[in-house]
Amino acid sequence: MARSAKALEAYGLGGRHLRAFRLAADREVGLVEQAAGSSPERRAEVLAACLALHVALVKGGLHG
């Protein structure tokens, strides 16, 4: 996390911007936990699907 935050600083994204990333991540964690329950295997599957969707949405937003 620290390496990624440091890399983003070079592009002018500091602490106040990174809070938005943290809030979004916390919401995604909540969704994964809600959907998968306590099963580690299900959590991994739901997490993979959420991450794929997240990447697709961000890429789509940048290219659209």
Biopython code that builds the backbone (N, CA, C, O; Angstrom):
import numpy as np
from Bio.PDB.StructureBuilder import StructureBuilder

atoms = [
    (1, "MET", "N", (0.815, -1.186, 0.000)),
    (1, "MET", "CA", (0.000, 0.000, 0.000)),
    (1, "MET", "C", (0.862, 1.254, 0.000)),
    (1, "MET", "O", (0.589, 2.216, -0.719)),
    (2, "ALA", "N", (1.901, 1.226, 0.813)),
    (2, "ALA", "CA", (2.757, 2.408, 0.920)),
    (2, "ALA", "C", (3.436, 2.717, -0.410)),
    (2, "ALA", "O", (3.554, 3.879, -0.798)),
    (3, "ARG", "N", (3.883, 1.674, -1.104)),
    (3, "ARG", "CA", (4.531, 1.891, -2.407)),
    (3, "ARG", "C", (3.559, 2.497, -3.410)),
    (3, "ARG", "O", (3.916, 3.407, -4.158)),
    (4, "SER", "N", (2.335, 1.994, -3.422)),
    (4, "SER", "CA", (1.322, 2.522, -4.345)),
    (4, "SER", "C", (0.986, 3.969, -4.017)),
    (4, "SER", "O", (0.866, 4.803, -4.915)),
    (5, "ALA", "N", (0.834, 4.267, -2.729)),
    (5, "ALA", "CA", (0.527, 5.639, -2.313)),
    (5, "ALA", "C", (1.663, 6.577, -2.704)),
    (5, "ALA", "O", (1.426, 7.686, -3.182)),
    (6, "LYS", "N", (2.888, 6.127, -2.502)),
    (6, "LYS", "CA", (4.048, 6.943, -2.867)),
    (6, "LYS", "C", (4.084, 7.186, -4.377)),
    (6, "LYS", "O", (4.384, 8.296, -4.818)),
    (7, "ALA", "N", (3.783, 6.167, -5.163)),
    (7, "ALA", "CA", (3.770, 6.325, -6.623)),
    (7, "ALA", "C", (2.710, 7.331, -7.055)),
    (7, "ALA", "O", (2.940, 8.118, -7.973)),
    (8, "LEU", "N", (1.559, 7.313, -6.405)),
    (8, "LEU", "CA", (0.478, 8.242, -6.764)),
    (8, "LEU", "C", (0.821, 9.674, -6.373)),
    (8, "LEU", "O", (0.360, 10.620, -7.012)),
    (9, "GLU", "N", (1.630, 9.839, -5.325)),
    (9, "GLU", "CA", (2.067, 11.177, -4.929)),
    (9, "GLU", "C", (2.783, 11.883, -6.074)),
    (9, "GLU", "O", (2.667, 13.100, -6.224)),
    (10, "ALA", "N", (3.511, 11.137, -6.871)),
    (10, "ALA", "CA", (4.243, 11.721, -8.001)),
    (10, "ALA", "C", (3.295, 12.341, -9.024)),
    (10, "ALA", "O", (3.706, 13.181, -9.824)),
    (11, "TYR", "N", (2.040, 11.934, -9.000)),
    (11, "TYR", "CA", (1.034, 12.469, -9.921)),
    (11, "TYR", "C", (0.109, 13.472, -9.233)),
    (11, "TYR", "O", (-0.925, 13.853, -9.780)),
    (12, "GLY", "N", (0.491, 13.891, -8.034)),
    (12, "GLY", "CA", (-0.282, 14.902, -7.328)),
    (12, "GLY", "C", (-1.444, 14.363, -6.513)),
    (12, "GLY", "O", (-2.289, 15.132, -6.056)),
    (13, "LEU", "N", (-1.494, 13.056, -6.326)),
    (13, "LEU", "CA", (-2.566, 12.466, -5.528)),
    (13, "LEU", "C", (-2.040, 12.203, -4.121)),
    (13, "LEU", "O", (-1.302, 11.246, -3.887)),
    (14, "GLY", "N", (-2.431, 13.062, -3.198)),
    (14, "GLY", "CA", (-1.944, 12.966, -1.831)),
    (14, "GLY", "C", (-2.963, 12.340, -0.906)),
    (14, "GLY", "O", (-3.907, 11.680, -1.341)),
    (15, "GLY", "N", (-2.754, 12.559, 0.379)),
    (15, "GLY", "CA", (-3.570, 11.944, 1.411)),
    (15, "GLY", "C", (-5.059, 12.159, 1.258)),
    (15, "GLY", "O", (-5.838, 11.217, 1.407)),
    (16, "ARG", "N", (-5.470, 13.375, 0.965)),
    (16, "ARG", "CA", (-6.918, 13.618, 0.858)),
    (16, "ARG", "C", (-7.535, 12.861, -0.310)),
    (16, "ARG", "O", (-8.698, 12.462, -0.246)),
    (17, "HIS", "N", (-6.763, 12.660, -1.380)),
    (17, "HIS", "CA", (-7.268, 11.892, -2.518)),
    (17, "HIS", "C", (-7.314, 10.400, -2.191)),
    (17, "HIS", "O", (-8.225, 9.685, -2.609)),
    (18, "LEU", "N", (-6.316, 9.948, -1.439)),
    (18, "LEU", "CA", (-6.236, 8.525, -1.127)),
    (18, "LEU", "C", (-7.360, 8.077, -0.206)),
    (18, "LEU", "O", (-7.695, 6.893, -0.168)),
    (19, "ARG", "N", (-7.949, 9.018, 0.543)),
    (19, "ARG", "CA", (-9.096, 8.674, 1.393)),
    (19, "ARG", "C", (-10.246, 8.135, 0.561)),
    (19, "ARG", "O", (-10.958, 7.231, 1.000)),
    (20, "ALA", "N", (-10.436, 8.674, -0.627)),
    (20, "ALA", "CA", (-11.504, 8.191, -1.512)),
    (20, "ALA", "C", (-11.260, 6.730, -1.901)),
    (20, "ALA", "O", (-12.195, 5.932, -1.964)),
    (21, "PHE", "N", (-10.000, 6.392, -2.160)),
    (21, "PHE", "CA", (-9.666, 5.001, -2.473)),
    (21, "PHE", "C", (-9.968, 4.108, -1.276)),
    (21, "PHE", "O", (-10.507, 3.013, -1.431)),
    (22, "ARG", "N", (-9.617, 4.583, -0.080)),
    (22, "ARG", "CA", (-9.841, 3.786, 1.130)),
    (22, "ARG", "C", (-11.329, 3.569, 1.387)),
    (22, "ARG", "O", (-11.747, 2.463, 1.728)),
    (23, "LEU", "N", (-12.119, 4.613, 1.226)),
    (23, "LEU", "CA", (-13.565, 4.486, 1.435)),
    (23, "LEU", "C", (-14.180, 3.510, 0.438)),
    (23, "LEU", "O", (-15.024, 2.690, 0.800)),
    (24, "ALA", "N", (-13.753, 3.602, -0.819)),
    (24, "ALA", "CA", (-14.265, 2.678, -1.838)),
    (24, "ALA", "C", (-13.866, 1.244, -1.507)),
    (24, "ALA", "O", (-14.675, 0.326, -1.643)),
    (25, "ALA", "N", (-12.626, 1.049, -1.074)),
    (25, "ALA", "CA", (-12.159, -0.296, -0.720)),
    (25, "ALA", "C", (-12.955, -0.843, 0.464)),
    (25, "ALA", "O", (-13.336, -2.014, 0.468)),
    (26, "ASP", "N", (-13.209, 0.005, 1.474)),
    (26, "ASP", "CA", (-13.985, -0.438, 2.631)),
    (26, "ASP", "C", (-15.394, -0.867, 2.219)),
    (26, "ASP", "O", (-15.920, -1.851, 2.740)),
    (27, "ARG", "N", (-16.000, -0.139, 1.294)),
    (27, "ARG", "CA", (-17.339, -0.515, 0.815)),
    (27, "ARG", "C", (-17.288, -1.848, 0.067)),
    (27, "ARG", "O", (-18.175, -2.686, 0.225)),
    (28, "GLU", "N", (-16.255, -2.039, -0.738)),
    (28, "GLU", "CA", (-16.125, -3.299, -1.469)),
    (28, "GLU", "C", (-15.908, -4.469, -0.520)),
    (28, "GLU", "O", (-16.454, -5.552, -0.734)),
    (29, "VAL", "N", (-15.117, -4.259, 0.521)),
    (29, "VAL", "CA", (-14.903, -5.310, 1.515)),
    (29, "VAL", "C", (-16.234, -5.695, 2.152)),
    (29, "VAL", "O", (-16.523, -6.879, 2.324)),
    (30, "GLY", "N", (-17.037, -4.707, 2.499)),
    (30, "GLY", "CA", (-18.349, -4.976, 3.076)),
    (30, "GLY", "C", (-19.232, -5.787, 2.154)),
    (30, "GLY", "O", (-19.940, -6.688, 2.604)),
    (31, "LEU", "N", (-19.200, -5.480, 0.872)),
    (31, "LEU", "CA", (-19.999, -6.222, -0.099)),
    (31, "LEU", "C", (-19.530, -7.663, -0.227)),
    (31, "LEU", "O", (-20.343, -8.584, -0.307)),
    (32, "VAL", "N", (-18.205, -7.854, -0.245)),
    (32, "VAL", "CA", (-17.658, -9.209, -0.340)),
    (32, "VAL", "C", (-18.073, -10.018, 0.887)),
    (32, "VAL", "O", (-18.519, -11.159, 0.765)),
    (33, "GLU", "N", (-17.924, -9.420, 2.067)),
    (33, "GLU", "CA", (-18.298, -10.124, 3.295)),
    (33, "GLU", "C", (-19.781, -10.467, 3.315)),
    (33, "GLU", "O", (-20.168, -11.557, 3.737)),
    (34, "GLN", "N", (-20.602, -9.540, 2.860)),
    (34, "GLN", "CA", (-22.048, -9.764, 2.824)),
    (34, "GLN", "C", (-22.398, -10.896, 1.860)),
    (34, "GLN", "O", (-23.230, -11.745, 2.179)),
    (35, "ALA", "N", (-21.786, -10.913, 0.720)),
    (35, "ALA", "CA", (-22.117, -11.901, -0.309)),
    (35, "ALA", "C", (-21.533, -13.278, -0.014)),
    (35, "ALA", "O", (-22.149, -14.295, -0.335)),
    (36, "ALA", "N", (-20.348, -13.319, 0.596)),
    (36, "ALA", "CA", (-19.636, -14.584, 0.735)),
    (36, "ALA", "C", (-19.743, -15.208, 2.113)),
    (36, "ALA", "O", (-19.475, -16.398, 2.275)),
    (37, "GLY", "N", (-20.126, -14.429, 3.097)),
    (37, "GLY", "CA", (-20.171, -14.977, 4.444)),
    (37, "GLY", "C", (-18.776, -15.270, 4.951)),
    (37, "GLY", "O", (-17.836, -14.533, 4.656)),
    (38, "SER", "N", (-18.637, -16.347, 5.716)),
    (38, "SER", "CA", (-17.346, -16.635, 6.343)),
    (38, "SER", "C", (-16.509, -17.668, 5.590)),
    (38, "SER", "O", (-15.419, -18.024, 6.038)),
    (39, "SER", "N", (-17.001, -18.142, 4.473)),
    (39, "SER", "CA", (-16.270, -19.144, 3.707)),
    (39, "SER", "C", (-15.085, -18.514, 2.970)),
    (39, "SER", "O", (-15.279, -17.667, 2.098)),
    (40, "PRO", "N", (-13.861, -18.923, 3.313)),
    (40, "PRO", "CA", (-12.684, -18.348, 2.633)),
    (40, "PRO", "C", (-12.703, -18.581, 1.114)),
    (40, "PRO", "O", (-12.288, -17.717, 0.341)),
    (41, "GLU", "N", (-13.185, -19.751, 0.702)),
    (41, "GLU", "CA", (-13.222, -20.040, -0.738)),
    (41, "GLU", "C", (-14.207, -19.111, -1.446)),
    (41, "GLU", "O", (-13.904, -18.549, -2.498)),
    (42, "ARG", "N", (-15.389, -18.961, -0.850)),
    (42, "ARG", "CA", (-16.377, -18.056, -1.453)),
    (42, "ARG", "C", (-15.881, -16.624, -1.445)),
    (42, "ARG", "O", (-16.093, -15.888, -2.408)),
    (43, "ARG", "N", (-15.223, -16.219, -0.370)),
    (43, "ARG", "CA", (-14.691, -14.855, -0.313)),
    (43, "ARG", "C", (-13.707, -14.624, -1.444)),
    (43, "ARG", "O", (-13.735, -13.575, -2.089)),
    (44, "ALA", "N", (-12.834, -15.597, -1.691)),
    (44, "ALA", "CA", (-11.855, -15.456, -2.768)),
    (44, "ALA", "C", (-12.547, -15.339, -4.124)),
    (44, "ALA", "O", (-12.137, -14.547, -4.971)),
    (45, "GLU", "N", (-13.596, -16.131, -4.321)),
    (45, "GLU", "CA", (-14.329, -16.092, -5.589)),
    (45, "GLU", "C", (-15.054, -14.760, -5.768)),
    (45, "GLU", "O", (-14.994, -14.152, -6.837)),
    (46, "VAL", "N", (-15.743, -14.309, -4.710)),
    (46, "VAL", "CA", (-16.477, -13.046, -4.793)),
    (46, "VAL", "C", (-15.502, -11.891, -4.955)),
    (46, "VAL", "O", (-15.754, -10.968, -5.730)),
    (47, "LEU", "N", (-14.388, -11.935, -4.228)),
    (47, "LEU", "CA", (-13.380, -10.886, -4.340)),
    (47, "LEU", "C", (-12.837, -10.800, -5.765)),
    (47, "LEU", "O", (-12.699, -9.706, -6.312)),
    (48, "ALA", "N", (-12.534, -11.927, -6.356)),
    (48, "ALA", "CA", (-12.017, -11.935, -7.733)),
    (48, "ALA", "C", (-13.024, -11.308, -8.695)),
    (48, "ALA", "O", (-12.649, -10.531, -9.574)),
    (49, "ALA", "N", (-14.298, -11.644, -8.529)),
    (49, "ALA", "CA", (-15.334, -11.079, -9.399)),
    (49, "ALA", "C", (-15.470, -9.576, -9.173)),
    (49, "ALA", "O", (-15.627, -8.817, -10.129)),
    (50, "CYS", "N", (-15.412, -9.143, -7.908)),
    (50, "CYS", "CA", (-15.508, -7.710, -7.601)),
    (50, "CYS", "C", (-14.335, -6.937, -8.182)),
    (50, "CYS", "O", (-14.514, -5.862, -8.755)),
    (51, "LEU", "N", (-13.139, -7.485, -8.034)),
    (51, "LEU", "CA", (-11.961, -6.804, -8.571)),
    (51, "LEU", "C", (-12.016, -6.710, -10.090)),
    (51, "LEU", "O", (-11.647, -5.684, -10.661)),
    (52, "ALA", "N", (-12.469, -7.761, -10.740)),
    (52, "ALA", "CA", (-12.596, -7.736, -12.204)),
    (52, "ALA", "C", (-13.603, -6.672, -12.631)),
    (52, "ALA", "O", (-13.370, -5.936, -13.590)),
    (53, "LEU", "N", (-14.723, -6.596, -11.913)),
    (53, "LEU", "CA", (-15.730, -5.580, -12.230)),
    (53, "LEU", "C", (-15.168, -4.189, -11.990)),
    (53, "LEU", "O", (-15.356, -3.295, -12.815)),
    (54, "HIS", "N", (-14.486, -3.998, -10.883)),
    (54, "HIS", "CA", (-13.907, -2.698, -10.553)),
    (54, "HIS", "C", (-12.949, -2.235, -11.659)),
    (54, "HIS", "O", (-13.029, -1.100, -12.129)),
    (55, "VAL", "N", (-12.058, -3.118, -12.060)),
    (55, "VAL", "CA", (-11.094, -2.781, -13.112)),
    (55, "VAL", "C", (-11.819, -2.433, -14.416)),
    (55, "VAL", "O", (-11.469, -1.461, -15.086)),
    (56, "ALA", "N", (-12.818, -3.224, -14.765)),
    (56, "ALA", "CA", (-13.561, -2.970, -16.001)),
    (56, "ALA", "C", (-14.279, -1.614, -15.945)),
    (56, "ALA", "O", (-14.289, -0.876, -16.930)),
    (57, "LEU", "N", (-14.868, -1.293, -14.811)),
    (57, "LEU", "CA", (-15.573, -0.016, -14.673)),
    (57, "LEU", "C", (-14.611, 1.167, -14.765)),
    (57, "LEU", "O", (-14.909, 2.169, -15.416)),
    (58, "VAL", "N", (-13.470, 1.047, -14.115)),
    (58, "VAL", "CA", (-12.495, 2.143, -14.166)),
    (58, "VAL", "C", (-11.944, 2.301, -15.590)),
    (58, "VAL", "O", (-11.868, 3.413, -16.113)),
    (59, "LYS", "N", (-11.566, 1.189, -16.202)),
    (59, "LYS", "CA", (-11.062, 1.256, -17.573)),
    (59, "LYS", "C", (-12.123, 1.822, -18.513)),
    (59, "LYS", "O", (-11.818, 2.650, -19.370)),
    (60, "GLY", "N", (-13.365, 1.376, -18.352)),
    (60, "GLY", "CA", (-14.451, 1.878, -19.184)),
    (60, "GLY", "C", (-14.660, 3.374, -18.986)),
    (60, "GLY", "O", (-14.932, 4.099, -19.943)),
    (61, "GLY", "N", (-14.533, 3.835, -17.742)),
    (61, "GLY", "CA", (-14.682, 5.249, -17.465)),
    (61, "GLY", "C", (-13.576, 6.089, -18.080)),
    (61, "GLY", "O", (-13.813, 7.227, -18.486)),
    (62, "LEU", "N", (-12.381, 5.544, -18.150)),
    (62, "LEU", "CA", (-11.257, 6.275, -18.722)),
    (62, "LEU", "C", (-11.271, 6.267, -20.248)),
    (62, "LEU", "O", (-10.762, 7.195, -20.876)),
    (63, "HIS", "N", (-11.837, 5.250, -20.834)),
    (63, "HIS", "CA", (-11.842, 5.121, -22.296)),
    (63, "HIS", "C", (-13.136, 5.642, -22.903)),
    (63, "HIS", "O", (-13.217, 5.836, -24.116)),
    (64, "GLY", "N", (-14.146, 5.869, -22.075)),
    (64, "GLY", "CA", (-15.456, 6.256, -22.582)),
    (64, "GLY", "C", (-15.614, 7.683, -22.569)),
    (64, "GLY", "O", (-16.663, 8.192, -22.965)),
]
sb = StructureBuilder()
sb.init_structure("model")
sb.init_model(0)
sb.init_chain("A")
sb.init_seg("    ")
for serial, (resi, resn, name, xyz) in enumerate(atoms, 1):
    if name == "N":
        sb.init_residue(resn, " ", resi, " ")
    sb.init_atom(name, np.array(xyz, "f"), 0.0, 1.0, " ", f" {name:<3s}", serial, name[0])
structure = sb.get_structure()
